[in-house]
Amino acid sequence: MITLKLTQIGNSVGVVLPREALLKLGVEKGDTVYLTEAASGEMRLSAYSPEVAEEVALGEQFMDQYRDTFRALAK
């Protein structure tokens, strides 16, 4: 377990993530992380967004469906 301390950042309160946590999350300065609530009520911090993953999957399906059209347009 990694213990984090809340700190004042301007008019907000923030958390500074140690290098170890950044490496485990696979993120760096400027990346987006997501705080989600689990069914049990606990909060989870991750670099994975289920909504974004769903949108990417839909985009990939669309590109697969119209692959020939995209190739013809690329010429």
mmCIF file as gemmi writes it, N, C-alpha and C atoms, coordinates in Angstrom:
data_model
loop_
_atom_site.group_PDB
_atom_site.id
_atom_site.type_symbol
_atom_site.label_atom_id
_atom_site.label_alt_id
_atom_site.label_comp_id
_atom_site.label_asym_id
_atom_site.label_entity_id
_atom_site.label_seq_id
_atom_site.pdbx_PDB_ins_code
_atom_site.Cartn_x
_atom_site.Cartn_y
_atom_site.Cartn_z
_atom_site.occupancy
_atom_site.B_iso_or_equiv
_atom_site.pdbx_formal_charge
_atom_site.auth_seq_id
_atom_site.auth_asym_id
_atom_site.pdbx_PDB_model_num
ATOM 1 N N . MET Axp A 1 ? 0.844 -1.167 0 1 0 ? 1 A 1
ATOM 2 C CA . MET Axp A 1 ? 0 0 0 1 0 ? 1 A 1
ATOM 3 C C . MET Axp A 1 ? 0.899 1.242 0 1 0 ? 1 A 1
ATOM 4 N N . ILE Axp A 2 ? 0.472 2.23 -0.763 1 0 ? 2 A 1
ATOM 5 C CA . ILE Axp A 2 ? 1.176 3.506 -0.82 1 0 ? 2 A 1
ATOM 6 C C . ILE Axp A 2 ? 0.3 4.535 -0.114 1 0 ? 2 A 1
ATOM 7 N N . THR Axp A 3 ? 0.848 5.22 0.87 1 0 ? 3 A 1
ATOM 8 C CA . THR Axp A 3 ? 0.109 6.253 1.591 1 0 ? 3 A 1
ATOM 9 C C . THR Axp A 3 ? 0.325 7.59 0.897 1 0 ? 3 A 1
ATOM 10 N N . LEU Axp A 4 ? -0.763 8.305 0.637 1 0 ? 4 A 1
ATOM 11 C CA . LEU Axp A 4 ? -0.701 9.601 -0.032 1 0 ? 4 A 1
ATOM 12 C C . LEU Axp A 4 ? -1.188 10.683 0.907 1 0 ? 4 A 1
ATOM 13 N N . LYS Axp A 5 ? -0.621 11.87 0.791 1 0 ? 5 A 1
ATOM 14 C CA . LYS Axp A 5 ? -1.015 12.99 1.632 1 0 ? 5 A 1
ATOM 15 C C . LYS Axp A 5 ? -1.694 14.046 0.772 1 0 ? 5 A 1
ATOM 16 N N . LEU Axp A 6 ? -2.819 14.566 1.257 1 0 ? 6 A 1
ATOM 17 C CA . LEU Axp A 6 ? -3.511 15.644 0.57 1 0 ? 6 A 1
ATOM 18 C C . LEU Axp A 6 ? -2.759 16.941 0.807 1 0 ? 6 A 1
ATOM 19 N N . THR Axp A 7 ? -2.658 17.77 -0.232 1 0 ? 7 A 1
ATOM 20 C CA . THR Axp A 7 ? -1.93 19.026 -0.118 1 0 ? 7 A 1
ATOM 21 C C . THR Axp A 7 ? -2.706 20.141 -0.796 1 0 ? 7 A 1
ATOM 22 N N . GLN Axp A 8 ? -2.559 21.337 -0.314 1 0 ? 8 A 1
ATOM 23 C CA . GLN Axp A 8 ? -3.234 22.501 -0.896 1 0 ? 8 A 1
ATOM 24 C C . GLN Axp A 8 ? -2.538 22.877 -2.205 1 0 ? 8 A 1
ATOM 25 N N . ILE Axp A 9 ? -3.312 23.007 -3.283 1 0 ? 9 A 1
ATOM 26 C CA . ILE Axp A 9 ? -2.803 23.439 -4.583 1 0 ? 9 A 1
ATOM 27 C C . ILE Axp A 9 ? -3.727 24.554 -5.056 1 0 ? 9 A 1
ATOM 28 N N . GLY Axp A 10 ? -3.326 25.792 -4.833 1 0 ? 10 A 1
ATOM 29 C CA . GLY Axp A 10 ? -4.191 26.923 -5.149 1 0 ? 10 A 1
ATOM 30 C C . GLY Axp A 10 ? -5.435 26.872 -4.29 1 0 ? 10 A 1
ATOM 31 N N . ASN Axp A 11 ? -6.617 26.933 -4.926 1 0 ? 11 A 1
ATOM 32 C CA . ASN Axp A 11 ? -7.884 26.846 -4.206 1 0 ? 11 A 1
ATOM 33 C C . ASN Axp A 11 ? -8.394 25.412 -4.113 1 0 ? 11 A 1
ATOM 34 N N . SER Axp A 12 ? -7.595 24.466 -4.584 1 0 ? 12 A 1
ATOM 35 C CA . SER Axp A 12 ? -8 23.06 -4.597 1 0 ? 12 A 1
ATOM 36 C C . SER Axp A 12 ? -7.15 22.251 -3.631 1 0 ? 12 A 1
ATOM 37 N N . VAL Axp A 13 ? -7.51 21.001 -3.488 1 0 ? 13 A 1
ATOM 38 C CA . VAL Axp A 13 ? -6.718 20.051 -2.716 1 0 ? 13 A 1
ATOM 39 C C . VAL Axp A 13 ? -6.298 18.957 -3.677 1 0 ? 13 A 1
ATOM 40 N N . GLY Axp A 14 ? -5.031 18.591 -3.634 1 0 ? 14 A 1
ATOM 41 C CA . GLY Axp A 14 ? -4.516 17.595 -4.57 1 0 ? 14 A 1
ATOM 42 C C . GLY Axp A 14 ? -3.711 16.523 -3.876 1 0 ? 14 A 1
ATOM 43 N N . VAL Axp A 15 ? -3.349 15.529 -4.653 1 0 ? 15 A 1
ATOM 44 C CA . VAL Axp A 15 ? -2.529 14.419 -4.193 1 0 ? 15 A 1
ATOM 45 C C . VAL Axp A 15 ? -1.3 14.365 -5.086 1 0 ? 15 A 1
ATOM 46 N N . VAL Axp A 16 ? -0.145 14.269 -4.484 1 0 ? 16 A 1
ATOM 47 C CA . VAL Axp A 16 ? 1.084 14.102 -5.248 1 0 ? 16 A 1
ATOM 48 C C . VAL Axp A 16 ? 1.385 12.608 -5.281 1 0 ? 16 A 1
ATOM 49 N N . LEU Axp A 17 ? 1.487 12.056 -6.501 1 0 ? 17 A 1
ATOM 50 C CA . LEU Axp A 17 ? 1.764 10.63 -6.642 1 0 ? 17 A 1
ATOM 51 C C . LEU Axp A 17 ? 3.272 10.399 -6.696 1 0 ? 17 A 1
ATOM 52 N N . PRO Axp A 18 ? 3.778 9.49 -5.883 1 0 ? 18 A 1
ATOM 53 C CA . PRO Axp A 18 ? 5.207 9.201 -5.927 1 0 ? 18 A 1
ATOM 54 C C . PRO Axp A 18 ? 5.577 8.474 -7.219 1 0 ? 18 A 1
ATOM 55 N N . ARG Axp A 19 ? 6.838 8.527 -7.556 1 0 ? 19 A 1
ATOM 56 C CA . ARG Axp A 19 ? 7.348 7.914 -8.789 1 0 ? 19 A 1
ATOM 57 C C . ARG Axp A 19 ? 6.915 6.457 -8.927 1 0 ? 19 A 1
ATOM 58 N N . GLU Axp A 20 ? 6.943 5.717 -7.828 1 0 ? 20 A 1
ATOM 59 C CA . GLU Axp A 20 ? 6.55 4.3 -7.844 1 0 ? 20 A 1
ATOM 60 C C . GLU Axp A 20 ? 5.109 4.133 -8.34 1 0 ? 20 A 1
ATOM 61 N N . ALA Axp A 21 ? 4.21 4.992 -7.866 1 0 ? 21 A 1
ATOM 62 C CA . ALA Axp A 21 ? 2.807 4.92 -8.275 1 0 ? 21 A 1
ATOM 63 C C . ALA Axp A 21 ? 2.66 5.287 -9.754 1 0 ? 21 A 1
ATOM 64 N N . LEU Axp A 22 ? 3.392 6.313 -10.201 1 0 ? 22 A 1
ATOM 65 C CA . LEU Axp A 22 ? 3.338 6.705 -11.612 1 0 ? 22 A 1
ATOM 66 C C . LEU Axp A 22 ? 3.792 5.571 -12.515 1 0 ? 22 A 1
ATOM 67 N N . LEU Axp A 23 ? 4.865 4.894 -12.116 1 0 ? 23 A 1
ATOM 68 C CA . LEU Axp A 23 ? 5.374 3.768 -12.91 1 0 ? 23 A 1
ATOM 69 C C . LEU Axp A 23 ? 4.354 2.636 -12.969 1 0 ? 23 A 1
ATOM 70 N N . LYS Axp A 24 ? 3.735 2.32 -11.838 1 0 ? 24 A 1
ATOM 71 C CA . LYS Axp A 24 ? 2.735 1.23 -11.812 1 0 ? 24 A 1
ATOM 72 C C . LYS Axp A 24 ? 1.504 1.572 -12.639 1 0 ? 24 A 1
ATOM 73 N N . LEU Axp A 25 ? 1.116 2.846 -12.639 1 0 ? 25 A 1
ATOM 74 C CA . LEU Axp A 25 ? -0.027 3.279 -13.447 1 0 ? 25 A 1
ATOM 75 C C . LEU Axp A 25 ? 0.341 3.4 -14.923 1 0 ? 25 A 1
ATOM 76 N N . GLY Axp A 26 ? 1.63 3.56 -15.198 1 0 ? 26 A 1
ATOM 77 C CA . GLY Axp A 26 ? 2.075 3.742 -16.589 1 0 ? 26 A 1
ATOM 78 C C . GLY Axp A 26 ? 1.744 5.129 -17.106 1 0 ? 26 A 1
ATOM 79 N N . VAL Axp A 27 ? 1.806 6.127 -16.232 1 0 ? 27 A 1
ATOM 80 C CA . VAL Axp A 27 ? 1.478 7.496 -16.624 1 0 ? 27 A 1
ATOM 81 C C . VAL Axp A 27 ? 2.639 8.426 -16.297 1 0 ? 27 A 1
ATOM 82 N N . GLU Axp A 28 ? 2.574 9.608 -16.885 1 0 ? 28 A 1
ATOM 83 C CA . GLU Axp A 28 ? 3.571 10.641 -16.603 1 0 ? 28 A 1
ATOM 84 C C . GLU Axp A 28 ? 2.88 11.993 -16.611 1 0 ? 28 A 1
ATOM 85 N N . LYS Axp A 29 ? 3.63 13.028 -16.315 1 0 ? 29 A 1
ATOM 86 C CA . LYS Axp A 29 ? 3.087 14.376 -16.242 1 0 ? 29 A 1
ATOM 87 C C . LYS Axp A 29 ? 2.295 14.713 -17.511 1 0 ? 29 A 1
ATOM 88 N N . GLY Axp A 30 ? 1.083 15.218 -17.338 1 0 ? 30 A 1
ATOM 89 C CA . GLY Axp A 30 ? 0.244 15.6 -18.473 1 0 ? 30 A 1
ATOM 90 C C . GLY Axp A 30 ? -0.755 14.534 -18.893 1 0 ? 30 A 1
ATOM 91 N N . ASP Axp A 31 ? -0.571 13.282 -18.456 1 0 ? 31 A 1
ATOM 92 C CA . ASP Axp A 31 ? -1.513 12.218 -18.791 1 0 ? 31 A 1
ATOM 93 C C . ASP Axp A 31 ? -2.79 12.377 -17.969 1 0 ? 31 A 1
ATOM 94 N N . THR Axp A 32 ? -3.834 11.686 -18.388 1 0 ? 32 A 1
ATOM 95 C CA . THR Axp A 32 ? -5.107 11.703 -17.679 1 0 ? 32 A 1
ATOM 96 C C . THR Axp A 32 ? -5.266 10.406 -16.907 1 0 ? 32 A 1
ATOM 97 N N . VAL Axp A 33 ? -5.733 10.509 -15.672 1 0 ? 33 A 1
ATOM 98 C CA . VAL Axp A 33 ? -6.073 9.33 -14.882 1 0 ? 33 A 1
ATOM 99 C C . VAL Axp A 33 ? -7.549 9.441 -14.494 1 0 ? 33 A 1
ATOM 100 N N . TYR Axp A 34 ? -8.14 8.328 -14.13 1 0 ? 34 A 1
ATOM 101 C CA . TYR Axp A 34 ? -9.568 8.269 -13.844 1 0 ? 34 A 1
ATOM 102 C C . TYR Axp A 34 ? -9.8 7.746 -12.435 1 0 ? 34 A 1
ATOM 103 N N . LEU Axp A 35 ? -10.642 8.445 -11.693 1 0 ? 35 A 1
ATOM 104 C CA . LEU Axp A 35 ? -11.046 8.023 -10.369 1 0 ? 35 A 1
ATOM 105 C C . LEU Axp A 35 ? -12.472 7.505 -10.488 1 0 ? 35 A 1
ATOM 106 N N . THR Axp A 36 ? -12.641 6.213 -10.267 1 0 ? 36 A 1
ATOM 107 C CA . THR Axp A 36 ? -13.958 5.59 -10.423 1 0 ? 36 A 1
ATOM 108 C C . THR Axp A 36 ? -14.378 4.93 -9.115 1 0 ? 36 A 1
ATOM 109 N N . GLU Axp A 37 ? -15.675 4.798 -8.942 1 0 ? 37 A 1
ATOM 110 C CA . GLU Axp A 37 ? -16.202 4.158 -7.742 1 0 ? 37 A 1
ATOM 111 C C . GLU Axp A 37 ? -16.557 2.716 -8.062 1 0 ? 37 A 1
ATOM 112 N N . ALA Axp A 38 ? -16.048 1.804 -7.263 1 0 ? 38 A 1
ATOM 113 C CA . ALA Axp A 38 ? -16.346 0.382 -7.423 1 0 ? 38 A 1
ATOM 114 C C . ALA Axp A 38 ? -17.69 0.074 -6.777 1 0 ? 38 A 1
ATOM 115 N N . ALA Axp A 39 ? -18.244 -1.083 -7.093 1 0 ? 39 A 1
ATOM 116 C CA . ALA Axp A 39 ? -19.54 -1.486 -6.547 1 0 ? 39 A 1
ATOM 117 C C . ALA Axp A 39 ? -19.518 -1.521 -5.018 1 0 ? 39 A 1
ATOM 118 N N . SER Axp A 40 ? -18.357 -1.812 -4.463 1 0 ? 40 A 1
ATOM 119 C CA . SER Axp A 40 ? -18.235 -1.897 -3.003 1 0 ? 40 A 1
ATOM 120 C C . SER Axp A 40 ? -18.155 -0.528 -2.343 1 0 ? 40 A 1
ATOM 121 N N . GLY Axp A 41 ? -18.088 0.538 -3.158 1 0 ? 41 A 1
ATOM 122 C CA . GLY Axp A 41 ? -18.008 1.886 -2.62 1 0 ? 41 A 1
ATOM 123 C C . GLY Axp A 41 ? -16.594 2.439 -2.555 1 0 ? 41 A 1
ATOM 124 N N . GLU Axp A 42 ? -15.592 1.582 -2.733 1 0 ? 42 A 1
ATOM 125 C CA . GLU Axp A 42 ? -14.216 2.084 -2.703 1 0 ? 42 A 1
ATOM 126 C C . GLU Axp A 42 ? -13.905 2.825 -3.998 1 0 ? 42 A 1
ATOM 127 N N . MET Axp A 43 ? -12.931 3.721 -3.933 1 0 ? 43 A 1
ATOM 128 C CA . MET Axp A 43 ? -12.527 4.515 -5.084 1 0 ? 43 A 1
ATOM 129 C C . MET Axp A 43 ? -11.261 3.911 -5.697 1 0 ? 43 A 1
ATOM 130 N N . ARG Axp A 44 ? -11.188 3.927 -7.022 1 0 ? 44 A 1
ATOM 131 C CA . ARG Axp A 44 ? -10.031 3.372 -7.722 1 0 ? 44 A 1
ATOM 132 C C . ARG Axp A 44 ? -9.46 4.405 -8.672 1 0 ? 44 A 1
ATOM 133 N N . LEU Axp A 45 ? -8.143 4.5 -8.683 1 0 ? 45 A 1
ATOM 134 C CA . LEU Axp A 45 ? -7.427 5.394 -9.577 1 0 ? 45 A 1
ATOM 135 C C . LEU Axp A 45 ? -6.761 4.541 -10.644 1 0 ? 45 A 1
ATOM 136 N N . SER Axp A 46 ? -7.026 4.853 -11.91 1 0 ? 46 A 1
ATOM 137 C CA . SER Axp A 46 ? -6.42 4.068 -12.985 1 0 ? 46 A 1
ATOM 138 C C . SER Axp A 46 ? -6.18 4.945 -14.205 1 0 ? 46 A 1
ATOM 139 N N . ALA Axp A 47 ? -5.374 4.44 -15.103 1 0 ? 47 A 1
ATOM 140 C CA . ALA Axp A 47 ? -5.112 5.122 -16.363 1 0 ? 47 A 1
ATOM 141 C C . ALA Axp A 47 ? -6.056 4.596 -17.447 1 0 ? 47 A 1
ATOM 142 N N . TYR Axp A 48 ? -7.005 3.768 -17.063 1 0 ? 48 A 1
ATOM 143 C CA . TYR Axp A 48 ? -7.934 3.118 -17.984 1 0 ? 48 A 1
ATOM 144 C C . TYR Axp A 48 ? -9.332 3.69 -17.807 1 0 ? 48 A 1
ATOM 145 N N . SER Axp A 49 ? -9.939 4.105 -18.908 1 0 ? 49 A 1
ATOM 146 C CA . SER Axp A 49 ? -11.307 4.598 -18.866 1 0 ? 49 A 1
ATOM 147 C C . SER Axp A 49 ? -12.2 3.641 -19.645 1 0 ? 49 A 1
ATOM 148 N N . PRO Axp A 50 ? -13.16 3 -19 1 0 ? 50 A 1
ATOM 149 C CA . PRO Axp A 50 ? -14.054 2.09 -19.719 1 0 ? 50 A 1
ATOM 150 C C . PRO Axp A 50 ? -14.796 2.782 -20.864 1 0 ? 50 A 1
ATOM 151 N N . GLU Axp A 51 ? -15.172 4.052 -20.68 1 0 ? 51 A 1
ATOM 152 C CA . GLU Axp A 51 ? -15.896 4.776 -21.725 1 0 ? 51 A 1
ATOM 153 C C . GLU Axp A 51 ? -15.007 4.983 -22.957 1 0 ? 51 A 1
ATOM 154 N N . VAL Axp A 52 ? -13.769 5.377 -22.728 1 0 ? 52 A 1
ATOM 155 C CA . VAL Axp A 52 ? -12.849 5.594 -23.843 1 0 ? 52 A 1
ATOM 156 C C . VAL Axp A 52 ? -12.549 4.265 -24.537 1 0 ? 52 A 1
ATOM 157 N N . ALA Axp A 53 ? -12.363 3.206 -23.779 1 0 ? 53 A 1
ATOM 158 C CA . ALA Axp A 53 ? -12.098 1.895 -24.366 1 0 ? 53 A 1
ATOM 159 C C . ALA Axp A 53 ? -13.258 1.454 -25.263 1 0 ? 53 A 1
ATOM 160 N N . GLU Axp A 54 ? -14.494 1.732 -24.827 1 0 ? 54 A 1
ATOM 161 C CA . GLU Axp A 54 ? -15.673 1.378 -25.621 1 0 ? 54 A 1
ATOM 162 C C . GLU Axp A 54 ? -15.71 2.183 -26.919 1 0 ? 54 A 1
ATOM 163 N N . GLU Axp A 55 ? -15.392 3.47 -26.83 1 0 ? 55 A 1
ATOM 164 C CA . GLU Axp A 55 ? -15.379 4.32 -28.022 1 0 ? 55 A 1
ATOM 165 C C . GLU Axp A 55 ? -14.306 3.872 -29.012 1 0 ? 55 A 1
ATOM 166 N N . VAL Axp A 56 ? -13.144 3.492 -28.52 1 0 ? 56 A 1
ATOM 167 C CA . VAL Axp A 56 ? -12.069 3.007 -29.386 1 0 ? 56 A 1
ATOM 168 C C . VAL Axp A 56 ? -12.504 1.712 -30.074 1 0 ? 56 A 1
ATOM 169 N N . ALA Axp A 57 ? -13.142 0.829 -29.331 1 0 ? 57 A 1
ATOM 170 C CA . ALA Axp A 57 ? -13.613 -0.436 -29.909 1 0 ? 57 A 1
ATOM 171 C C . ALA Axp A 57 ? -14.638 -0.183 -31.012 1 0 ? 57 A 1
ATOM 172 N N . LEU Axp A 58 ? -15.551 0.763 -30.793 1 0 ? 58 A 1
ATOM 173 C CA . LEU Axp A 58 ? -16.54 1.096 -31.821 1 0 ? 58 A 1
ATOM 174 C C . LEU Axp A 58 ? -15.86 1.681 -33.059 1 0 ? 58 A 1
ATOM 175 N N . GLY Axp A 59 ? -14.853 2.53 -32.849 1 0 ? 59 A 1
ATOM 176 C CA . GLY Axp A 59 ? -14.109 3.101 -33.964 1 0 ? 59 A 1
ATOM 177 C C . GLY Axp A 59 ? -13.38 2.029 -34.76 1 0 ? 59 A 1
ATOM 178 N N . GLU Axp A 60 ? -12.801 1.058 -34.065 1 0 ? 60 A 1
ATOM 179 C CA . GLU Axp A 60 ? -12.107 -0.038 -34.75 1 0 ? 60 A 1
ATOM 180 C C . GLU Axp A 60 ? -13.082 -0.881 -35.56 1 0 ? 60 A 1
ATOM 181 N N . GLN Axp A 61 ? -14.265 -1.127 -35.016 1 0 ? 61 A 1
ATOM 182 C CA . GLN Axp A 61 ? -15.288 -1.872 -35.756 1 0 ? 61 A 1
ATOM 183 C C . GLN Axp A 61 ? -15.685 -1.12 -37.022 1 0 ? 61 A 1
ATOM 184 N N . PHE Axp A 62 ? -15.879 0.175 -36.91 1 0 ? 62 A 1
ATOM 185 C CA . PHE Axp A 62 ? -16.239 1.005 -38.049 1 0 ? 62 A 1
ATOM 186 C C . PHE Axp A 62 ? -15.155 0.955 -39.117 1 0 ? 62 A 1
ATOM 187 N N . MET Axp A 63 ? -13.895 1.078 -38.693 1 0 ? 63 A 1
ATOM 188 C CA . MET Axp A 63 ? -12.789 1.049 -39.657 1 0 ? 63 A 1
ATOM 189 C C . MET Axp A 63 ? -12.68 -0.313 -40.327 1 0 ? 63 A 1
ATOM 190 N N . ASP Axp A 64 ? -12.915 -1.389 -39.566 1 0 ? 64 A 1
ATOM 191 C CA . ASP Axp A 64 ? -12.89 -2.724 -40.161 1 0 ? 64 A 1
ATOM 192 C C . ASP Axp A 64 ? -14.006 -2.884 -41.191 1 0 ? 64 A 1
ATOM 193 N N . GLN Axp A 65 ? -15.168 -2.37 -40.868 1 0 ? 65 A 1
ATOM 194 C CA . GLN Axp A 65 ? -16.323 -2.498 -41.763 1 0 ? 65 A 1
ATOM 195 C C . GLN Axp A 65 ? -16.085 -1.76 -43.083 1 0 ? 65 A 1
ATOM 196 N N . TYR Axp A 66 ? -15.433 -0.619 -43.03 1 0 ? 66 A 1
ATOM 197 C CA . TYR Axp A 66 ? -15.227 0.198 -44.227 1 0 ? 66 A 1
ATOM 198 C C . TYR Axp A 66 ? -13.768 0.25 -44.665 1 0 ? 66 A 1
ATOM 199 N N . ARG Axp A 67 ? -13.032 -0.824 -44.384 1 0 ? 67 A 1
ATOM 200 C CA . ARG Axp A 67 ? -11.607 -0.886 -44.708 1 0 ? 67 A 1
ATOM 201 C C . ARG Axp A 67 ? -11.35 -0.631 -46.198 1 0 ? 67 A 1
ATOM 202 N N . ASP Axp A 68 ? -12.106 -1.269 -47.064 1 0 ? 68 A 1
ATOM 203 C CA . ASP Axp A 68 ? -11.908 -1.094 -48.514 1 0 ? 68 A 1
ATOM 204 C C . ASP Axp A 68 ? -12.164 0.34 -48.947 1 0 ? 68 A 1
ATOM 205 N N . THR Axp A 69 ? -13.183 0.957 -48.383 1 0 ? 69 A 1
ATOM 206 C CA . THR Axp A 69 ? -13.484 2.352 -48.707 1 0 ? 69 A 1
ATOM 207 C C . THR Axp A 69 ? -12.342 3.269 -48.292 1 0 ? 69 A 1
ATOM 208 N N . PHE Axp A 70 ? -11.815 3.047 -47.086 1 0 ? 70 A 1
ATOM 209 C CA . PHE Axp A 70 ? -10.689 3.87 -46.615 1 0 ? 70 A 1
ATOM 210 C C . PHE Axp A 70 ? -9.468 3.676 -47.496 1 0 ? 70 A 1
ATOM 211 N N . ARG Axp A 71 ? -9.209 2.46 -47.93 1 0 ? 71 A 1
ATOM 212 C CA . ARG Axp A 71 ? -8.047 2.225 -48.818 1 0 ? 71 A 1
ATOM 213 C C . ARG Axp A 71 ? -8.228 2.939 -50.139 1 0 ? 71 A 1
ATOM 214 N N . ALA Axp A 72 ? -9.454 2.903 -50.681 1 0 ? 72 A 1
ATOM 215 C CA . ALA Axp A 72 ? -9.707 3.583 -51.958 1 0 ? 72 A 1
ATOM 216 C C . ALA Axp A 72 ? -9.561 5.091 -51.804 1 0 ? 72 A 1
ATOM 217 N N . LEU Axp A 73 ? -10.008 5.637 -50.707 1 0 ? 73 A 1
ATOM 218 C CA . LEU Axp A 73 ? -9.892 7.076 -50.481 1 0 ? 73 A 1
ATOM 219 C C . LEU Axp A 73 ? -8.443 7.5 -50.251 1 0 ? 73 A 1
ATOM 220 N N . ALA Axp A 74 ? -7.626 6.606 -49.727 1 0 ? 74 A 1
ATOM 221 C CA . ALA Axp A 74 ? -6.24 6.936 -49.434 1 0 ? 74 A 1
ATOM 222 C C . ALA Axp A 74 ? -5.375 7.02 -50.693 1 0 ? 74 A 1
ATOM 223 N N . LYS Axp A 75 ? -5.87 6.499 -51.787 1 0 ? 75 A 1
ATOM 224 C CA . LYS Axp A 75 ? -5.071 6.502 -53.035 1 0 ? 75 A 1
ATOM 225 C C . LYS Axp A 75 ? -5.063 7.846 -53.685 1 0 ? 75 A 1
